[in-house]
């Protein structure tokens, strides 16, 4: 994805992510939500309430401050806006949050089976997976628990709910989301074959560095 410089650019890139996420079955209907910091770092755009991620236009995004005030765009932000806001507050290096509802990642967590990083891409992009216990969607408890996990992880599973991935830009956040679910699918298939140990070598994981 090309660099973004304006609100229009950000919304366009997020709309592209939304279309691909729906096409790949990472979210259904009006589930999930997307956000990105606006240049300057004090405001972010987040998908509006009830929006379908494969039908997004610039008017479907709400502009909010890191203090939680609406300053423009769609009249009502996603019910999960706090999930994005609290993460931005604790991670100044994060400029995009992708929150989706991928089936395998959520299922494995519900079964108590950790997602295993098996391929090089899983290890490189995901690195580690945090877990957030179930809290009602849109709640302060969920947003705060996710922000706590964001201090240690760029990918996390929200139990019985969905997953969030973080990145310095939209492209990286979405790469992590896709690789997280691919790792979950690989783990599910390994379990179906009776394997409980296959994973990327720990000694190699320690030597990987993000570009």
C-alpha positions, 0 to 999 in steps of 0.5 A: 500500500502507498503512503498516506498523507490525508484523511481521504487517503486513510479512509481509502486505504481502510476501505480497501482493507475492509473489502479484502477482509470480507472477501477472505471471510475474516468478518461478516456483515457489519462486524469488525471495525477499522481505524487509523491515526490522522497525520499529527497523531492527536486524532484518528478515524474509525468506522461508523456504527453499523457500517459494512466493511466491504461498502465503506466510503469516506463519509462512513468514518468518524473523526475522534480525538485521543481524549474520546471526543468526536470532531467530525465525520459520521455522527456515530462511531463504532461501538468499539471506538474505545478499543481503538482509542485506548490502544493509541493512548498506550502505543504511540508507535501504532497508527492503525488498529484492525479489529476483525472476527476471524473464525479459526482464531476465535474458535481455537481460543474458545477451545483453549488451544493456543495459536501456533506460529508455524511459518516464517511469515507467521513468526515475522509478522505476528511474533506473539499473540495476546489474549483478552478475557471476554468482556462486553463489546464496547465496554471500558473493561474490554478496551482497557484489557486490550490496551494492556495486552497491546503493551506486549503484543501486536496481535491479540484474541478477544475471547468469544469475540474477535481479534485485533492487530496493530501496526505502524501503518495500515498495511502492516496492521492488516498483514498481521491480521491475515497472518494471525488467522492463517496461523490459526488455520494451520494450528487447527489443521495440525490439531485435526491431524493429531499434532500438538507441537509443530511450531516455528523453531524458538531459536530462530524466532528469537533472531528475527527482526522486523524491518 
